[in-house]
Amino acid sequence: MFETSVADIVLSYKPELIIISAGFDAHERDPLGHMQVTSEGFGELTEICTKLADEICSGRVISLLEGGYDLTGLSGSVAQHIDVLAGMR
């Protein structure tokens, strides 16, 4: 669902750069977010964003770390996010 709805919007704008506001409050372990996104899920969301960037803006991506409130969930999510950005996944 994220992939198709966000991709359609991004493709209609044709940005020169994609900025990711990398907050991990939606992690399944986060005590405030009450959502069910796993660390691997955040990696998949990052892959979607980087594939869109490759397709429409020569791979230009900026990622700004925001945070999350569970340190285990945050560290795993950030590791997945960075692995994708670094091309390690």
N, C-alpha and C positions, 0 to 999 in steps of 0.2 A: 504494500500500500504506500509506504513512504517513498519507495523508489519511483513509482509511476506518478504520484501527485506532485512531488517535489521536482522531479525531472521535467515534467511538463511546464511548470512555472519557470524553472531556471532556463530551459531551452527557449521559452518565449521572450525572456529578457536578454539573452545572449551577453552575459557579463564578461568583462575583460579579466576578472579576478573573482574567486570564490573565497569568502571569509567564513570560517567555521567558528562559531561561538561554542567552544567545547566545554559545556557544563555536564556533569555526570550525576545530577540530582535524580534522574529517572532510573538509576541503578536499582535492581531488585533488593539490595541490602540497605539502601538509603532510608533512614528513619523518617524523613520528611516528605519524600517524593511519592511514596506508596505506588510505585509503578513496577514493571517487571522486566526491564531491559537488563540483559546480562552484559558482562564485560565483552564477550564475543559479539554480542549484538551491537555494541558501540563500535567495534571493529568493522562490522558489516556496514553500518551507517557511514563510517569514514570511507570505506571502499566505494560506496555509491557516490559520495561527494567527489572523491578523487577521479573516478571514471567520468563524471560529468565535466570536471575541470579539464581532463585530457581531451574530451570531445569538443568543448566549446571555447576554452581560453588557454590553450597551450599548456595545460597542467598547472596553471598558477593558482596556488592555494595559500592562504594565511590561516593559521589556527591559533586562537587565543584561549588559553586555559582559564576556565571559570572556577570549577570546583565540584564539590559534592560533600556529603556529610558522613559517609562511612569510609574510613581510610582503606579498608581492604577492597571494597568495591571501587573506590577511586583509583587506587594504585593499579588494579587489574585493568580497568577501563583505559586509563592513560597509557599503559603499556601496549594495549591492543591498538589504540589510536596512533601512537608513535610508530609502531611496527608497520602499520599501513602507510603512513606518511613517508616513512623511510624506504618503502618498497620491499620490506622484509616479509610481506605476506601477500 
